[in-house]
Amino acid sequence: MKTVAFLLSSLLLAASAQANEPAAVPAKPDLAKGGAISTQVCAACHTADGSRGSPANPIIAGQHAEYLVKQLTEFKAGKRKSAVMNAMAAPLSEEDIRNVAAFYAGKSAKPGFAKSKDTVALGEKIYRGGIAERNVPACAGCHSPTGAGIPAQYPRLSGQHSDYVELQMNNFRGGARANSPQMAAIAAKMNDKEIKAVADYVAGLR
């Protein structure tokens, strides 16, 4: 009995010591390795610094690293669907994803501009005040009044390509993008004109 008690006591002490050990801290992202991945994998669509490339592709310069990690992880897992991005993310390790996310997050996003003067007022109204009669919340509540966003769930929107934002809103509304139930519910209550107006407004937001 003494032997059993001793063994149980030893196991409890070991378990207690393990529980009190500090959690392993992930290694600091390697920006040089992130830059290499950018050059080899990402630059063709997102440009070398993630700035103002094709309007069909997002500007990722200055985007929150946590948000980029979340999206790349979900592309890799197939939770977010994109034939191109699923294939690009598939070979990336967790370390690769952290490195390239940190690399792009460290770049400065260049300002953008709204294209339609006719819809700026509507876009601003929805962004800052929502659509009360349809319970559409103000975009600023999650993405901040300046469009800076809140990591890791809410991306930076200021200066983003309006074409890209409009496409993503339509994808949320239509179910093609299913990795944010919150955005899907919001987009479902908005019409084409409202989506286009908000997308154009955030392109010029600073």
Contacts in CASP RR format, 6 or more apart in sequence:
PFRMAT RR
TARGET T0000
AUTHOR 0000-0000-0000
METHOD contacts of the structure
MODEL  1
MKTVAFLLSSLLLAASAQANEPAAVPAKPDLAKGGAISTQVCAACHTADG
SRGSPANPIIAGQHAEYLVKQLTEFKAGKRKSAVMNAMAAPLSEEDIRNV
AAFYAGKSAKPGFAKSKDTVALGEKIYRGGIAERNVPACAGCHSPTGAGI
PAQYPRLSGQHSDYVELQMNNFRGGARANSPQMAAIAAKMNDKEIKAVAD
YVAGLR
26 98 0 8 1.000
27 95 0 8 1.000
29 65 0 8 1.000
29 98 0 8 1.000
29 99 0 8 1.000
29 101 0 8 1.000
29 102 0 8 1.000
29 103 0 8 1.000
30 95 0 8 1.000
30 99 0 8 1.000
31 99 0 8 1.000
31 102 0 8 1.000
31 103 0 8 1.000
31 106 0 8 1.000
33 95 0 8 1.000
33 96 0 8 1.000
33 99 0 8 1.000
34 96 0 8 1.000
34 99 0 8 1.000
34 100 0 8 1.000
34 102 0 8 1.000
34 103 0 8 1.000
35 99 0 8 1.000
35 100 0 8 1.000
35 103 0 8 1.000
37 92 0 8 1.000
37 96 0 8 1.000
37 99 0 8 1.000
37 100 0 8 1.000
37 103 0 8 1.000
38 46 0 8 1.000
38 48 0 8 1.000
38 50 0 8 1.000
38 100 0 8 1.000
38 103 0 8 1.000
38 104 0 8 1.000
39 48 0 8 1.000
41 88 0 8 1.000
41 92 0 8 1.000
41 100 0 8 1.000
42 50 0 8 1.000
42 88 0 8 1.000
42 100 0 8 1.000
42 104 0 8 1.000
43 50 0 8 1.000
45 54 0 8 1.000
45 57 0 8 1.000
45 84 0 8 1.000
46 53 0 8 1.000
46 57 0 8 1.000
46 58 0 8 1.000
46 59 0 8 1.000
46 60 0 8 1.000
46 104 0 8 1.000
47 53 0 8 1.000
49 61 0 8 1.000
49 104 0 8 1.000
49 107 0 8 1.000
50 59 0 8 1.000
50 60 0 8 1.000
50 61 0 8 1.000
50 104 0 8 1.000
50 107 0 8 1.000
51 59 0 8 1.000
51 61 0 8 1.000
51 107 0 8 1.000
51 109 0 8 1.000
51 110 0 8 1.000
52 59 0 8 1.000
52 110 0 8 1.000
52 112 0 8 1.000
52 161 0 8 1.000
53 59 0 8 1.000
53 161 0 8 1.000
55 161 0 8 1.000
55 162 0 8 1.000
55 163 0 8 1.000
55 164 0 8 1.000
56 161 0 8 1.000
56 163 0 8 1.000
56 164 0 8 1.000
56 167 0 8 1.000
57 161 0 8 1.000
57 164 0 8 1.000
58 160 0 8 1.000
58 161 0 8 1.000
58 164 0 8 1.000
59 109 0 8 1.000
59 110 0 8 1.000
59 159 0 8 1.000
59 160 0 8 1.000
59 161 0 8 1.000
59 164 0 8 1.000
60 68 0 8 1.000
60 104 0 8 1.000
61 104 0 8 1.000
61 106 0 8 1.000
61 107 0 8 1.000
61 108 0 8 1.000
61 109 0 8 1.000
61 110 0 8 1.000
62 104 0 8 1.000
62 105 0 8 1.000
62 106 0 8 1.000
62 107 0 8 1.000
62 108 0 8 1.000
62 109 0 8 1.000
62 156 0 8 1.000
63 104 0 8 1.000
63 105 0 8 1.000
63 109 0 8 1.000
63 155 0 8 1.000
63 156 0 8 1.000
64 105 0 8 1.000
64 149 0 8 1.000
64 151 0 8 1.000
64 152 0 8 1.000
64 155 0 8 1.000
64 156 0 8 1.000
65 98 0 8 1.000
65 101 0 8 1.000
65 102 0 8 1.000
65 104 0 8 1.000
65 105 0 8 1.000
65 106 0 8 1.000
65 151 0 8 1.000
66 101 0 8 1.000
66 151 0 8 1.000
66 152 0 8 1.000
67 151 0 8 1.000
67 152 0 8 1.000
67 153 0 8 1.000
67 154 0 8 1.000
67 155 0 8 1.000
67 156 0 8 1.000
68 97 0 8 1.000
68 100 0 8 1.000
68 101 0 8 1.000
68 104 0 8 1.000
68 105 0 8 1.000
69 97 0 8 1.000
69 98 0 8 1.000
69 101 0 8 1.000
69 152 0 8 1.000
70 152 0 8 1.000
70 153 0 8 1.000
71 80 0 8 1.000
71 179 0 8 1.000
72 89 0 8 1.000
72 92 0 8 1.000
72 97 0 8 1.000
72 100 0 8 1.000
72 101 0 8 1.000
73 89 0 8 1.000
73 94 0 8 1.000
73 97 0 8 1.000
74 80 0 8 1.000
74 179 0 8 1.000
75 82 0 8 1.000
75 85 0 8 1.000
75 86 0 8 1.000
75 88 0 8 1.000
75 89 0 8 1.000
76 86 0 8 1.000
76 89 0 8 1.000
76 90 0 8 1.000
76 92 0 8 1.000
76 97 0 8 1.000
78 86 0 8 1.000
79 178 0 8 1.000
79 179 0 8 1.000
80 177 0 8 1.000
80 178 0 8 1.000
80 179 0 8 1.000
81 176 0 8 1.000
81 177 0 8 1.000
81 178 0 8 1.000
89 97 0 8 1.000
92 100 0 8 1.000
109 156 0 8 1.000
109 158 0 8 1.000
109 159 0 8 1.000
110 159 0 8 1.000
111 159 0 8 1.000
111 204 0 8 1.000
111 206 0 8 1.000
112 159 0 8 1.000
112 203 0 8 1.000
112 204 0 8 1.000
113 203 0 8 1.000
113 204 0 8 1.000
114 120 0 8 1.000
114 162 0 8 1.000
114 200 0 8 1.000
114 201 0 8 1.000
114 203 0 8 1.000
114 204 0 8 1.000
115 162 0 8 1.000
115 200 0 8 1.000
115 203 0 8 1.000
116 196 0 8 1.000
116 197 0 8 1.000
116 200 0 8 1.000
119 193 0 8 1.000
119 196 0 8 1.000
119 197 0 8 1.000
119 200 0 8 1.000
119 201 0 8 1.000
120 197 0 8 1.000
120 200 0 8 1.000
120 201 0 8 1.000
122 193 0 8 1.000
122 194 0 8 1.000
122 197 0 8 1.000
122 201 0 8 1.000
123 194 0 8 1.000
123 197 0 8 1.000
123 198 0 8 1.000
123 200 0 8 1.000
123 201 0 8 1.000
124 201 0 8 1.000
126 136 0 8 1.000
126 138 0 8 1.000
126 139 0 8 1.000
126 190 0 8 1.000
126 194 0 8 1.000
126 197 0 8 1.000
126 198 0 8 1.000
126 201 0 8 1.000
127 138 0 8 1.000
127 139 0 8 1.000
127 140 0 8 1.000
127 198 0 8 1.000
127 201 0 8 1.000
127 202 0 8 1.000
127 205 0 8 1.000
128 138 0 8 1.000
128 139 0 8 1.000
128 140 0 8 1.000
128 145 0 8 1.000
129 138 0 8 1.000
129 140 0 8 1.000
130 136 0 8 1.000
130 137 0 8 1.000
130 138 0 8 1.000
130 139 0 8 1.000
131 189 0 8 1.000
131 190 0 8 1.000
131 194 0 8 1.000
134 189 0 8 1.000
134 190 0 8 1.000
135 189 0 8 1.000
136 186 0 8 1.000
136 189 0 8 1.000
136 190 0 8 1.000
137 186 0 8 1.000
139 157 0 8 1.000
139 198 0 8 1.000
139 202 0 8 1.000
140 147 0 8 1.000
142 149 0 8 1.000
142 150 0 8 1.000
142 153 0 8 1.000
142 154 0 8 1.000
143 149 0 8 1.000
143 150 0 8 1.000
143 154 0 8 1.000
143 155 0 8 1.000
143 156 0 8 1.000
143 157 0 8 1.000
143 202 0 8 1.000
144 150 0 8 1.000
144 154 0 8 1.000
146 158 0 8 1.000
146 205 0 8 1.000
146 206 0 8 1.000
147 156 0 8 1.000
147 157 0 8 1.000
147 158 0 8 1.000
147 202 0 8 1.000
147 205 0 8 1.000
148 156 0 8 1.000
148 158 0 8 1.000
149 155 0 8 1.000
149 156 0 8 1.000
149 157 0 8 1.000
153 180 0 8 1.000
157 165 0 8 1.000
157 202 0 8 1.000
157 205 0 8 1.000
158 202 0 8 1.000
158 204 0 8 1.000
158 205 0 8 1.000
158 206 0 8 1.000
159 202 0 8 1.000
159 203 0 8 1.000
159 204 0 8 1.000
159 205 0 8 1.000
159 206 0 8 1.000
160 202 0 8 1.000
160 203 0 8 1.000
161 203 0 8 1.000
162 196 0 8 1.000
162 199 0 8 1.000
162 200 0 8 1.000
162 202 0 8 1.000
162 203 0 8 1.000
163 199 0 8 1.000
165 198 0 8 1.000
165 199 0 8 1.000
165 202 0 8 1.000
165 203 0 8 1.000
166 195 0 8 1.000
166 196 0 8 1.000
166 199 0 8 1.000
166 200 0 8 1.000
168 177 0 8 1.000
169 183 0 8 1.000
169 187 0 8 1.000
169 190 0 8 1.000
169 195 0 8 1.000
169 198 0 8 1.000
169 199 0 8 1.000
170 176 0 8 1.000
170 187 0 8 1.000
170 195 0 8 1.000
171 177 0 8 1.000
172 180 0 8 1.000
172 183 0 8 1.000
172 184 0 8 1.000
172 186 0 8 1.000
172 187 0 8 1.000
172 188 0 8 1.000
173 184 0 8 1.000
173 187 0 8 1.000
173 188 0 8 1.000
173 190 0 8 1.000
173 195 0 8 1.000
174 184 0 8 1.000
174 187 0 8 1.000
174 188 0 8 1.000
175 184 0 8 1.000
177 183 0 8 1.000
177 184 0 8 1.000
178 184 0 8 1.000
187 195 0 8 1.000
190 198 0 8 1.000
END
